[in-house]
Amino acid sequence: MPCVLGRAGVKALKREGDMATPRGRFRLRSVFYNPERSLRPRTRLPLRPLRTVDGWCDSPLDRNYNRRVSLPYGASAERLWRDDDLYDLVVVLGHNDAPRVRHRGSAVFMHVARPGFLATEGCVALRASDLKRVLRAVARRSEIVIEI
């Protein structure tokens, strides 16, 4: 199935804000879905509905870097509840999370692609229907391999 990656391509050494998708093998950690616009997806992965206050810390110097936080938050954080449909389904990828290393990249997700399959800021994006198919098929310990 087609997917779209970061504007700067795929990089082995991901850096915060570089617009690249990290190269490697990453666990599919968990799934968020927008309960107002999407039915609860069928998956074996840990699953929870998004809340309007959900965010993801992207500030490398913050103690919660590359973790979910509640908004408003004292450091920079990406809002997960969006007006568009990109995060109606979000799979958290196990990039830079165990251990977390400052400046090595945050908020690397698999999510719904923009219309026209425009490049991401470093994530992996698929059509919503394909993302739902992936979620139905994956096992609890599944991984994604990103390689060019």
DSSP file (Angstrom, degrees, kcal/mol; ACC not computed):
  #  RESIDUE AA STRUCTURE BP1 BP2  ACC     N-H-->O    O-->H-N    N-H-->O    O-->H-N    TCO  KAPPA ALPHA  PHI   PSI    X-CA   Y-CA   Z-CA
    1    1 A M              0   0    0      0, 0.0     2,-0.1     0, 0.0     0, 0.0   0.000 360.0 360.0 360.0 144.4    0.0    0.0    0.0
    2    2 A P        +     0   0    0      0, 0.0   125,-0.5     0, 0.0     2,-0.3  -0.369 360.0 175.4 -71.7 147.8    1.3    3.5   -0.8
    3    3 A C  E     -A  126   0A   0    123,-0.1     2,-0.4    -2,-0.1   123,-0.2  -0.924  21.9-133.8-141.5 168.6    2.6    5.7    2.0
    4    4 A V  E     -A  125   0A   0    121,-2.2   121,-2.5    -2,-0.3     2,-0.2  -0.966  19.7-166.5-127.4 145.3    4.3    9.1    2.3
    5    5 A L        -     0   0    0     -2,-0.4   115,-2.2     1,-0.2   118,-0.2  -0.438  38.6 -47.5-118.5-170.3    7.3   10.0    4.4
    6    6 A G  B >   -f  120   0B   0      3,-0.4     3,-2.0   113,-0.2    -1,-0.2  -0.195  47.8-116.2 -65.7 152.6    9.1   13.1    5.6
    7    7 A R  T 3  S+     0   0    0    113,-2.0    13,-0.2     1,-0.3    -1,-0.1   0.812 116.7  49.9 -56.0 -33.7    9.9   16.1    3.3
    8    8 A A  T 3  S-     0   0    0     11,-2.6    -1,-0.3     1,-0.3    12,-0.2   0.233 111.1-125.8 -93.3  13.6   13.6   15.5    3.9
    9    9 A G    <   -     0   0    0     -3,-2.0    12,-2.9    10,-0.3     2,-0.4  -0.476  50.3 -32.1  82.6-151.2   13.4   11.8    3.1
   10   10 A V  E     -g   21   0C   0     10,-0.2     2,-0.4    -2,-0.2   138,-0.0  -0.928  58.9-173.0-113.3 131.5   14.7    9.0    5.4
   11   11 A K  E     -g   22   0C   0     10,-2.1    12,-2.6    -2,-0.4     3,-0.3  -0.971  27.0-149.6-128.3 140.5   17.7    9.5    7.7
   12   12 A A  S    S+     0   0    0     -2,-0.4     2,-0.8     1,-0.3    -1,-0.1   0.850  99.4  49.1 -71.0 -34.9   19.6    7.1    9.9
   13   13 A L  S    S-     0   0    0      9,-0.1    -1,-0.3     2,-0.0     2,-0.1  -0.763  83.4-163.9-109.9  85.3   20.4   10.0   12.3
   14   14 A K        -     0   0    0     -2,-0.8     2,-0.3    -3,-0.3     7,-0.0  -0.427   4.5-167.4 -69.0 138.7   17.1   11.7   13.0
   15   15 A R    >   -     0   0    0     -2,-0.1     3,-2.0     5,-0.1     5,-0.3  -0.962  34.6 -89.6-127.0 146.9   17.3   15.2   14.5
   16   16 A E  T 3  S+     0   0    0     87,-2.0    42,-0.0    -2,-0.3    88,-0.0  -0.316 111.1   5.3 -55.1 126.8   14.4   17.2   16.1
   17   17 A G  T 3  S+     0   0    0     89,-0.2    -1,-0.3   104,-0.1   105,-0.0   0.535  88.5 123.5  79.9   7.5   12.8   19.3   13.4
   18   18 A D  S <  S-     0   0    0     -3,-2.0    -2,-0.1     2,-0.1     3,-0.1   0.516  71.6-129.8 -82.0  -2.6   14.8   18.0   10.4
   19   19 A M        +     0   0    0    102,-0.5   -11,-2.6     1,-0.2   -10,-0.3   0.649  66.1 127.1  65.4  17.2   11.6   16.9    8.5
   20   20 A A        -     0   0    0     -5,-0.3    -1,-0.2   101,-0.2   -10,-0.2  -0.777  61.6-127.0-105.5 149.8   13.1   13.5    8.0
   21   21 A T  E     -g   10   0C   0    -12,-2.9   -10,-2.1    -2,-0.3   102,-0.1  -0.804  37.0-113.1 -88.4 132.6   11.6   10.1    8.8
   22   22 A P  E     -g   11   0C   0      0, 0.0     2,-0.3     0, 0.0   -10,-0.2  -0.422  23.2-130.0 -70.9 140.3   13.9    8.0   10.9
   23   23 A R        +     0   0    0    -12,-2.6     2,-0.3    -2,-0.1   124,-0.2  -0.688  61.9  64.2 -84.3 140.1   15.4    4.9    9.3
   24   24 A G  E    S-H  146   0D   0    122,-2.4   122,-3.3    -2,-0.3     2,-0.5  -0.929  84.5 -57.7 147.8-169.2   15.1    1.7   11.4
   25   25 A R  E     -H  145   0D   0     -2,-0.3     2,-0.4   120,-0.2   120,-0.2  -0.968  51.6-179.4-115.2 122.4   12.9   -0.9   13.0
   26   26 A F  E     -H  144   0D   0    118,-2.8   118,-3.0    -2,-0.5    69,-0.1  -0.977  25.8-121.5-131.8 135.9   10.4    0.5   15.4
   27   27 A R  E     -H  143   0D   0     -2,-0.4    67,-2.7    67,-0.3     2,-0.9  -0.399  26.6-120.5 -66.2 147.3    7.7   -1.1   17.6
   28   28 A L  E     -B   93   0A   0    114,-2.5    65,-0.2    65,-0.2   114,-0.2  -0.849  37.7-177.7 -87.1 107.4    4.1   -0.1   17.1
   29   29 A R  E     -     0   0A   0     63,-2.7     2,-0.3    -2,-0.9    -1,-0.2   0.947  46.8 -33.1 -80.7 -51.5    3.5    1.2   20.7
   30   30 A S  E     -B   92   0A   0     62,-0.8    62,-2.6    15,-0.1     2,-0.4  -0.961  50.8-118.8-163.7 172.3   -0.1    2.3   20.8
   31   31 A V  E     -Bc  91  47A   0     15,-2.6    17,-2.0    -2,-0.3     2,-0.4  -0.984  14.1-168.0-129.9 135.5   -3.0    3.8   19.0
   32   32 A F  E     -Bc  90  48A   0     58,-2.7    58,-2.7    -2,-0.4     2,-0.3  -0.922  11.6-174.9-112.4 146.9   -5.0    7.0   19.5
   33   33 A Y  E     -Bc  89  49A   0     15,-1.3    17,-3.3    -2,-0.4    56,-0.2  -0.993  30.6-117.6-140.6 150.6   -8.2    7.7   17.6
   34   34 A N    >>  -     0   0    0     54,-2.2     4,-1.8    -2,-0.3     3,-1.1  -0.767  22.3-161.3 -85.9 109.4  -10.6   10.7   17.5
   35   35 A P  T 34 S+     0   0    0      0, 0.0    -1,-0.2     0, 0.0     5,-0.1   0.674  86.8  58.5 -70.0 -15.0  -13.9    9.4   18.9
   36   36 A E  T 34 S+     0   0    0      1,-0.1     3,-0.1     3,-0.1    -2,-0.0   0.707 122.2  21.2 -83.8 -19.6  -15.8   12.2   17.3
   37   37 A R  T <4 S+     0   0    0     -3,-1.1     2,-0.4     1,-0.2    -1,-0.1   0.430 121.8  48.5-126.4  -2.6  -14.7   11.4   13.7
   38   38 A S  S  < S-     0   0    0     -4,-1.8    -1,-0.2    50,-0.1     2,-0.1  -0.999  73.4-122.5-144.6 138.2  -13.6    7.8   13.8
   39   39 A L        -     0   0    0     -2,-0.4    -5,-0.1     1,-0.1    -3,-0.1  -0.418  52.9 -82.7 -70.8 155.7  -15.1    4.6   15.1
   40   40 A R        -     0   0    0     -5,-0.1    -1,-0.1    -2,-0.1     2,-0.1  -0.449  56.1-127.7 -58.8 118.8  -13.0    2.7   17.5
   41   41 A P        -     0   0    0      0, 0.0     2,-0.6     0, 0.0    -1,-0.1  -0.360  13.0-115.5 -73.4 152.3  -10.6    0.7   15.3
   42   42 A R        +     0   0    0     90,-0.1     2,-0.3    -2,-0.1     3,-0.0  -0.780  58.9 133.2 -84.9 122.3  -10.1   -3.0   15.6
   43   43 A T        -     0   0    0     -2,-0.6    93,-0.2     2,-0.1    92,-0.1  -0.983  59.6-134.5-162.7 158.6   -6.6   -3.7   16.7
   44   44 A R  S    S+     0   0    0     91,-0.6    95,-0.1    94,-0.5    96,-0.1   0.488  80.0  99.3 -93.6  -6.8   -4.5   -5.7   19.1
   45   45 A L  S    S-     0   0    0     90,-0.3   -15,-0.1     1,-0.1    -2,-0.1  -0.423  94.3 -84.2 -76.7 154.5   -2.4   -2.7   20.0
   46   46 A P        -     0   0    0      0, 0.0   -15,-2.6     0, 0.0     2,-0.4  -0.385  58.5-165.7 -56.6 135.7   -3.1   -0.7   23.2
   47   47 A L  E     +c   31   0A   0    -17,-0.2   -15,-0.2    -4,-0.1    -7,-0.0  -0.969  19.8 164.7-135.0 138.4   -5.8    1.8   22.2
   48   48 A R  E     -c   32   0A   0    -17,-2.0   -15,-1.3    -2,-0.4     2,-0.2  -0.986  36.4-109.0-151.7 149.0   -7.3    4.9   23.7
   49   49 A P  E     -c   33   0A   0      0, 0.0   -15,-0.2     0, 0.0     2,-0.1  -0.481  38.7-112.8 -73.1 144.6   -9.5    7.8   22.4
   50   50 A L        -     0   0    0    -17,-3.3     2,-0.3    -2,-0.2   -18,-0.0  -0.437  26.7-150.6 -70.4 150.0   -8.0   11.2   22.0
   51   51 A R    >   -     0   0    0     -2,-0.1     3,-1.9   -17,-0.1    30,-0.2  -0.869  27.4-112.8-116.3 157.0   -9.0   14.0   24.3
   52   52 A T  T 3  S+     0   0    0     -2,-0.3    29,-0.2     1,-0.3    28,-0.1   0.727 117.1  54.1 -61.8 -20.5   -9.0   17.7   23.3
   53   53 A V  T 3  S+     0   0    0     27,-0.1    18,-3.4    26,-0.1    -1,-0.3   0.410  80.4 120.0 -94.1   1.6   -6.2   18.3   25.8
   54   54 A D  E <   +I   70   0E   0     -3,-1.9    26,-2.2    16,-0.2    27,-0.8  -0.484  33.6 158.7 -73.6 133.9   -3.9   15.6   24.5
   55   55 A G  E     -IJ  69  79E   0     14,-2.6    14,-2.3    24,-0.2     2,-0.4  -0.871  35.3-129.4-141.0 175.8   -0.5   16.8   23.2
   56   56 A W  E     -IJ  68  78E   0     22,-2.0    22,-2.9    -2,-0.3     2,-0.2  -0.973  27.1-124.9-134.8 118.0    3.0   15.4   22.5
   57   57 A C  E     + J   0  77E   0     10,-2.6     9,-2.4    -2,-0.4    10,-0.3  -0.426  31.1 171.4 -68.4 125.0    6.0   17.2   24.0
   58   58 A D        +     0   0    0     18,-1.6    19,-0.2    -2,-0.2    -1,-0.1   0.097  41.2 113.8-119.0  20.6    8.6   18.1   21.3
   59   59 A S    >   -     0   0    0     17,-0.7     3,-2.1     1,-0.1     6,-0.1  -0.838  55.3-154.9 -95.0 108.3   10.9   20.2   23.5
   60   60 A P  T 3  S+     0   0    0      0, 0.0    -1,-0.1     0, 0.0     5,-0.1   0.723  91.4  51.5 -58.2 -23.8   14.2   18.4   23.8
   61   61 A L  T 3  S+     0   0    0     41,-0.1     2,-0.2     3,-0.1    41,-0.0   0.511  89.5  98.8 -92.5  -3.8   15.1   20.0   27.1
   62   62 A D  S X  S-     0   0    0     -3,-2.1     3,-1.7     1,-0.1    -5,-0.0  -0.570  78.2-127.1 -85.0 147.7   11.9   19.1   28.8
   63   63 A R  T 3  S+     0   0    0      1,-0.3    -1,-0.1    -2,-0.2    -2,-0.0   0.723 110.9  51.4 -64.9 -21.0   11.6   16.1   31.2
   64   64 A N  T >  S+     0   0    0     -5,-0.1     3,-1.3     3,-0.1    -7,-0.4   0.118  77.9 154.4-102.9  20.7    8.6   14.8   29.1
   65   65 A Y  T <  S+     0   0    0     -3,-1.7    -7,-0.2     1,-0.3     3,-0.1  -0.222  71.8   8.9 -50.0 132.4   10.3   15.1   25.7
   66   66 A N  T 3  S+     0   0    0     -9,-2.4     2,-0.3     1,-0.2    -1,-0.3   0.848 109.7 108.9  60.0  39.4    8.8   12.7   23.3
   67   67 A R  S <  S-     0   0    0     -3,-1.3   -10,-2.6   -10,-0.3    -1,-0.2  -0.950  77.2 -94.5-135.7 158.8    5.9   11.8   25.6
   68   68 A R  E     +I   56   0E   0     -2,-0.3     2,-0.3   -12,-0.2   -12,-0.3  -0.517  48.3 177.5 -69.7 139.6    2.2   12.4   25.7
   69   69 A V  E     -I   55   0E   0    -14,-2.3   -14,-2.6    -2,-0.2     2,-0.4  -0.900  30.9-107.9-136.9 165.7    1.3   15.5   27.8
   70   70 A S  E     -I   54   0E   0     -2,-0.3   -16,-0.2   -16,-0.2   -17,-0.1  -0.837  50.8 -93.4 -97.5 135.9   -1.9   17.4   28.7
   71   71 A L  S    S+     0   0    0    -18,-3.4     2,-0.2    -2,-0.4     3,-0.0  -0.699 103.3  50.4 -95.8 148.9   -2.4   20.8   27.2
   72   72 A P  S    S+     0   0    0      0, 0.0     2,-0.3     0, 0.0    -2,-0.1   0.548  82.8 178.9 -68.6 150.7   -1.8   23.6   27.9
   73   73 A Y        -     0   0    0      2,-0.2     4,-0.1    -2,-0.2    -2,-0.1  -0.936  37.1-126.2-126.9 147.9    1.7   22.5   28.7
   74   74 A G  S    S+     0   0    0     -2,-0.3     2,-0.2     2,-0.1    -1,-0.1   0.697  93.0  44.4 -68.8 -21.0    4.7   24.6   29.9
   75   75 A A  S    S-     0   0    0      1,-0.1    -2,-0.2   -16,-0.0     2,-0.1  -0.651 109.3 -65.3-115.1 174.3    7.0   23.5   27.1
   76   76 A S        +     0   0    0     -2,-0.2   -18,-1.6   -19,-0.1   -17,-0.7  -0.365  61.2 168.2 -61.6 133.8    6.5   23.2   23.4
   77   77 A A  E     -J   57   0E   0    -20,-0.3     2,-0.3   -19,-0.2   -20,-0.3  -0.988  34.1-122.3-151.6 139.4    4.0   20.4   22.5
   78   78 A E  E     -J   56   0E   0    -22,-2.9   -22,-2.0    -2,-0.3     2,-0.4  -0.653  30.4-122.4 -81.3 135.3    2.2   19.3   19.4
   79   79 A R  E     -J   55   0E   0     -2,-0.3   -24,-0.2   -24,-0.2   -26,-0.1  -0.656  20.2-167.9 -78.2 127.1   -1.6   19.2   19.7
   80   80 A L  S    S+     0   0    0    -26,-2.2     2,-0.9    -2,-0.4   -25,-0.2   0.760  72.5  76.4 -87.1 -27.2   -3.0   15.8   18.9
   81   81 A W  S    S+     0   0    0    -27,-0.8     2,-0.3   -29,-0.2    -1,-0.1  -0.773  74.2 179.3 -85.7 109.2   -6.6   16.9   18.6
   82   82 A R        -     0   0    0     -2,-0.9    -2,-0.1     2,-0.2   -30,-0.0  -0.727  42.4-132.4-116.6 159.7   -6.7   18.5   15.2
   83   83 A D  S    S+     0   0    0     -2,-0.3    -1,-0.1     2,-0.0     2,-0.1   0.800  95.3  60.1 -77.2 -31.1   -9.2   20.3   13.0
   84   84 A D  S    S-     0   0    0      1,-0.1     3,-0.3    -3,-0.0    -2,-0.2  -0.244  96.9-109.6 -85.7-175.8   -8.1   18.2   10.0
   85   85 A D  S >  S+     0   0    0      1,-0.2     3,-1.7     2,-0.1     4,-0.4   0.329  85.0 106.2 -99.9   9.0   -8.2   14.4    9.8
   86   86 A L  T 3  S+     0   0    0      1,-0.3    26,-1.9     2,-0.1     3,-0.4   0.857  89.4  35.4 -57.8 -38.3   -4.5   13.6   10.0
   87   87 A Y  T 3  S+     0   0    0     -3,-0.3    -1,-0.3     1,-0.2     3,-0.2   0.081  78.9 109.3-106.9  23.2   -4.6   12.4   13.6
   88   88 A D  S <  S+     0   0    0     -3,-1.7   -54,-2.2     1,-0.3     2,-0.4   0.837  98.7  22.2 -62.8 -29.7   -8.1   10.8   13.5
   89   89 A L  E    S+B   33   0A   0     -3,-0.4    23,-0.6    -4,-0.4     2,-0.4  -0.978  81.2 176.6-135.1 123.2   -6.0    7.6   13.7
   90   90 A V  E     -BD  32 111A   0    -58,-2.7   -58,-2.7    -2,-0.4     2,-0.6  -0.992  15.2-162.5-133.1 125.9   -2.4    7.8   15.2
   91   91 A V  E     -BD  31 110A   0     19,-3.1    19,-2.2    -2,-0.4     2,-0.5  -0.942  20.4-137.4-105.5 121.5    0.0    5.0   15.8
   92   92 A V  E     -BD  30 109A   0    -62,-2.6   -63,-2.7    -2,-0.6   -62,-0.8  -0.674  19.0-148.0 -78.7 122.7    2.8    5.9   18.1
   93   93 A L  E     -B   28   0A   0     15,-1.6     2,-2.0    -2,-0.5    15,-0.2  -0.703  19.7-118.4 -93.0 145.6    6.1    4.5   16.8
   94   94 A G        +     0   0    0    -67,-2.7     2,-0.5    -2,-0.3     3,-0.4  -0.239  63.0 141.3 -78.9  50.6    8.8    3.4   19.2
   95   95 A H  S    S-     0   0    0     -2,-2.0    13,-0.2    13,-0.3    12,-0.1  -0.834  75.3 -12.4 -95.0 128.3   11.3    5.9   17.9
   96   96 A N  S    S+     0   0    0     -2,-0.5    -1,-0.2     1,-0.1     5,-0.2   0.871 103.7 110.5  54.2  44.4   13.6    7.6   20.5
   97   97 A D    >   +     0   0    0     -3,-0.4     3,-0.5     1,-0.2    -2,-0.1   0.582  58.1  63.4-122.2 -14.0   11.5    6.3   23.4
   98   98 A A  T 3  S+     0   0    0      1,-0.9    -1,-0.2    -4,-0.2     2,-0.1  -0.617 129.6   5.1-151.2  86.0   13.7    3.8   25.2
   99   99 A P  T 3  S-     0   0    0      0, 0.0    -1,-0.9     0, 0.0     2,-0.4   0.574  94.5-142.2 -87.2 161.9   15.9    5.5   26.1
  100  100 A R    <   -     0   0    0     -3,-0.5     2,-0.5    -2,-0.1    -3,-0.1  -0.730  16.3-161.9 -83.0 132.0   14.8    9.0   25.0
  101  101 A V    >   -     0   0    0     -2,-0.4     3,-1.9     4,-0.2     4,-0.1  -0.973  25.1-108.8-119.5 126.6   17.8   11.0   23.7
  102  102 A R  T 3  S+     0   0    0     -2,-0.5   -41,-0.1     1,-0.3    -6,-0.0  -0.208  99.3   7.2 -54.3 138.1   17.5   14.8   23.5
  103  103 A H  T 3  S+     0   0    0      1,-0.1   -87,-2.0   -88,-0.1    -1,-0.3   0.494  94.7 112.4  70.4   6.9   17.3   16.3   20.0
  104  104 A R  S <  S-     0   0    0     -3,-1.9   -90,-0.2   -89,-0.3    -2,-0.1   0.369  88.4 -80.7 -92.5   5.8   16.9   12.8   18.4
  105  105 A G        -     0   0    0     -4,-0.1     2,-0.3   -47,-0.1    -1,-0.2   0.103  43.5-151.3 109.6 141.8   13.3   13.4   17.3
  106  106 A S        +     0   0    0      1,-0.2   -89,-0.2   -91,-0.1     3,-0.1  -0.897  66.2  32.6-138.6 166.4    9.9   13.3   18.8
  107  107 A A        +     0   0    0     -2,-0.3     2,-0.9   -50,-0.2    -1,-0.2   0.878  63.1 167.0  53.7  45.4    6.3   12.6   17.7
  108  108 A V        +     0   0    0    -13,-0.2   -15,-1.6   -15,-0.2   -13,-0.3  -0.829  18.1 161.2 -91.8 108.9    7.2   10.1   15.0
  109  109 A F  E     -D   92   0A   0     -2,-0.9    15,-2.5   -17,-0.2     2,-0.5  -0.709  47.0-125.5-121.9 166.8    3.8    8.6   14.2
  110  110 A M  E     +De  91 124A   0    -19,-2.2   -19,-3.1    -2,-0.2     2,-0.2  -0.993  53.2 149.4-107.8 125.5    2.0    6.6   11.6
  111  111 A H  E     -De  90 125A   0     13,-2.2    15,-2.3    -2,-0.5     2,-0.2  -0.805  49.1 -57.8-146.6-176.8   -1.1    8.6   10.7
  112  112 A V  E     - e   0 126A   0    -26,-1.9    15,-0.2   -23,-0.6     2,-0.1  -0.489  57.3-117.8 -72.9 136.3   -3.6    9.5    8.0
  113  113 A A        -     0   0    0     13,-2.7    15,-0.2    -2,-0.2    -1,-0.1  -0.392  25.6-109.2 -74.3 150.1   -2.1   11.1    4.9
  114  114 A R    >   -     0   0    0      4,-0.5     3,-2.1     1,-0.1     4,-0.2  -0.384  49.5 -82.6 -68.4 154.5   -2.9   14.6    3.7
  115  115 A P  T 3  S+     0   0    0      0, 0.0     3,-0.4     0, 0.0    -1,-0.1  -0.380 123.0  26.0 -56.3 137.7   -5.0   14.9    0.6
  116  116 A G  T 3  S-     0   0    0      1,-0.2    -2,-0.1    -3,-0.1    -3,-0.0   0.508 121.2 -93.6  82.1   4.5   -2.7   14.6   -2.4
  117  117 A F    <   -     0   0    0     -3,-2.1    -1,-0.2     1,-0.1     2,-0.1   0.907  61.3-174.5  54.5  47.5   -0.2   12.5   -0.4
  118  118 A L        -     0   0    0     -3,-0.4    -4,-0.5    -4,-0.2    -1,-0.1  -0.420  32.3 -89.3 -71.5 150.3    1.8   15.5    0.6
  119  119 A A        -     0   0    0      1,-0.1  -113,-0.2    -2,-0.1    -1,-0.1  -0.111  41.0-130.4 -59.1 156.2    5.0   14.8    2.5
  120  120 A T  B     -f    6   0B   0   -115,-2.2  -113,-2.0     3,-0.3    -1,-0.1  -0.317  23.0-107.2 -96.1-177.9    5.0   14.7    6.3
  121  121 A E  S    S-     0   0    0   -115,-0.2  -102,-0.5    -2,-0.1  -101,-0.2   0.211  95.3 -48.5 -94.2  13.1    7.2   16.4    8.9
  122  122 A G  S    S+     0   0    0      1,-0.3  -116,-0.2  -103,-0.3     2,-0.1   0.352 110.7 108.3 136.6  -0.1    8.9   13.1    9.6
  123  123 A C        -     0   0    0   -118,-0.2     2,-0.5  -102,-0.1    -3,-0.3  -0.275  69.6-110.6 -92.0-179.1    6.0   10.6   10.1
  124  124 A V  E     - e   0 110A   0    -15,-2.5   -13,-2.2  -119,-0.1     2,-0.4  -0.978  37.4-168.3-111.1 127.0    4.7    7.8    8.0
  125  125 A A  E     +Ae   4 111A   0   -121,-2.5  -121,-2.2    -2,-0.5     2,-0.3  -0.957  10.0 173.3-126.2 140.0    1.3    8.5    6.5
  126  126 A L  E     -Ae   3 112A   0    -15,-2.3   -13,-2.7    -2,-0.4  -123,-0.1  -0.865  44.2 -80.5-132.1 164.0   -1.2    6.2    4.8
  127  127 A R     >  -     0   0    0   -125,-0.5     4,-2.6    -2,-0.3     5,-0.2  -0.390  47.0-115.8 -58.8 147.3   -4.8    6.5    3.5
  128  128 A A  H  > S+     0   0    0      1,-0.2     4,-2.2     2,-0.2     5,-0.2   0.892 116.1  52.1 -56.4 -41.8   -7.2    6.1    6.3
  129  129 A S  H  > S+     0   0    0      1,-0.2     4,-1.7     2,-0.2    -1,-0.2   0.888 111.3  46.7 -64.8 -38.1   -8.6    2.9    4.9
  130  130 A D  H  > S+     0   0    0      2,-0.2     4,-2.5     1,-0.2    -2,-0.2   0.889 109.8  53.2 -70.1 -38.9   -5.1    1.4    4.6
  131  131 A L  H  X S+     0   0    0     -4,-2.6     4,-2.4     1,-0.2    -2,-0.2   0.902 108.2  50.7 -62.8 -40.0   -4.2    2.4    8.1
  132  132 A K  H  X S+     0   0    0     -4,-2.2     4,-1.9    -5,-0.2    -1,-0.2   0.889 109.1  51.5 -63.4 -39.0   -7.3    0.7    9.4
  133  133 A R  H  X S+     0   0    0     -4,-1.7     4,-1.5     2,-0.2    -2,-0.2   0.916 109.8  49.6 -63.0 -43.2   -6.3   -2.5    7.5
  134  134 A V  H  X S+     0   0    0     -4,-2.5     4,-1.9     1,-0.2     3,-0.4   0.937 109.5  51.5 -60.1 -47.0   -2.8   -2.3    9.1
  135  135 A L  H  < S+     0   0    0     -4,-2.4   -91,-0.6     1,-0.2   -90,-0.3   0.864 109.2  50.2 -61.9 -36.3   -4.3   -1.9   12.5
  136  136 A R  H  < S+     0   0    0     -4,-1.9    -1,-0.2     1,-0.2    -2,-0.2   0.830 115.2  44.5 -67.9 -30.8   -6.5   -5.0   12.0
  137  137 A A  H  < S+     0   0    0     -4,-1.5    -2,-0.2    -3,-0.4    -1,-0.2   0.730  91.2  96.8 -89.0 -24.2   -3.6   -7.1   10.9
  138  138 A V     <  -     0   0    0     -4,-1.9   -94,-0.5    -5,-0.1     2,-0.2  -0.311  62.7-136.5 -76.7 151.5   -0.9   -6.2   13.4
  139  139 A A    >   -     0   0    0    -96,-0.1     3,-1.7   -95,-0.1    -1,-0.1  -0.494  34.9 -97.2 -92.6 170.0    0.0   -8.2   16.5
  140  140 A R  T 3  S+     0   0    0      1,-0.3  -112,-0.1    -2,-0.2    -2,-0.1   0.783 124.2  40.6 -60.7 -29.6    0.7   -6.7   19.9
  141  141 A R  T 3  S+     0   0    0   -114,-0.1    -1,-0.3   -96,-0.1  -112,-0.1   0.026  86.6 143.6-108.9  26.0    4.5   -6.8   19.3
  142  142 A S    <   -     0   0    0     -3,-1.7  -114,-2.5  -114,-0.2     2,-0.3  -0.223  30.8-158.8 -68.0 156.5    4.5   -5.7   15.7
  143  143 A E  E     -H   27   0D   0   -116,-0.3     2,-0.4   -50,-0.0  -116,-0.3  -0.904  11.8-137.1-130.9 159.2    7.2   -3.5   14.2
  144  144 A I  E     -H   26   0D   0   -118,-3.0  -118,-2.8    -2,-0.3     2,-0.6  -0.955  13.9-150.2-113.9 139.3    7.6   -1.2   11.2
  145  145 A V  E     -H   25   0D   0     -2,-0.4     2,-0.6  -120,-0.2  -120,-0.2  -0.953   8.8-166.9-110.2 121.1   10.7   -1.2    9.2
  146  146 A I  E     +H   24   0D   0   -122,-3.3  -122,-2.4    -2,-0.6     2,-0.3  -0.935  26.7 145.6-110.4 114.5   11.6    2.1    7.5
  147  147 A E              0   0    0     -2,-0.6    -2,-0.1  -124,-0.2  -124,-0.0  -0.997 360.0 360.0-150.2 143.4   14.3    1.6    4.9
  148  148 A I              0   0    0     -2,-0.3    -1,-0.1  -138,-0.0  -125,-0.0   0.316 360.0 360.0-121.7 360.0   15.2    3.2    1.6
